[in-house]
Amino acid sequence: MAVDAATARMLAEAYVETVGEALAQGQSADVAHREGVTAAAMFLASMNGLEDAQARVEVEALGLKPKD
């Protein structure tokens, strides 16, 4: 299941917000990335009723990365 453009934008926003918060708290980029993926996956799972693992696969497929 590929996500549509609007959903991808919402997931990216959830990811970026979570990564920013984690980095502001002094977390490493790797930890912030994992937290961002988790947040976006939880958001997707709640929206579409996907299992957590499948939601994570969908989010990871978006190729989101923390900005340096």
C-alpha positions in Angstrom: 0.0 0.0 0.0 1.6 3.3 -1.1 0.4 6.4 0.7 -1.0 9.3 -1.3 0.6 12.7 -1.6 -1.5 14.3 1.1 -0.9 11.6 3.6 2.8 11.6 2.8 2.9 15.3 3.6 1.2 14.8 6.9 3.6 12.0 7.8 6.6 14.1 6.9 5.2 16.9 9.1 4.8 14.5 12.0 8.3 13.2 11.4 10.0 16.6 11.1 8.2 17.9 14.3 9.3 14.9 16.3 12.8 14.9 15.0 13.1 18.6 15.9 11.8 18.0 19.4 14.3 15.1 19.9 17.2 17.1 18.6 16.3 20.1 20.8 16.4 17.7 23.8 20.0 16.8 22.9 19.3 13.4 21.2 21.5 12.2 18.4 20.4 12.3 14.8 20.0 8.6 14.8 17.8 8.5 17.9 15.8 11.5 16.6 15.3 9.7 13.3 14.0 6.6 15.0 11.6 8.7 17.1 10.4 10.5 14.0 9.8 7.2 12.1 7.9 5.8 15.2 5.8 8.9 15.5 4.9 9.0 11.8 4.2 5.3 11.8 1.9 5.6 14.8 0.1 8.5 13.1 -0.4 6.4 9.9 -1.5 3.3 11.9 -4.1 5.4 13.7 -5.4 7.0 10.5 -5.6 3.8 8.3 -5.9 1.0 10.9 -2.6 -0.6 9.7 -0.6 -2.9 11.9 2.3 -1.1 13.5 4.9 -3.0 11.5 3.2 -2.3 8.2 2.9 1.4 9.1 6.6 1.5 9.8 7.4 -0.1 6.5 5.2 2.5 4.7 6.9 5.4 6.6 10.4 4.1 6.0 9.6 3.8 2.3 9.2 7.6 2.2 12.9 8.0 2.9 12.6 10.6 5.5 15.9 11.8 7.1 16.8 14.4 9.7 18.1 17.7 8.3 21.7 18.5 9.2 
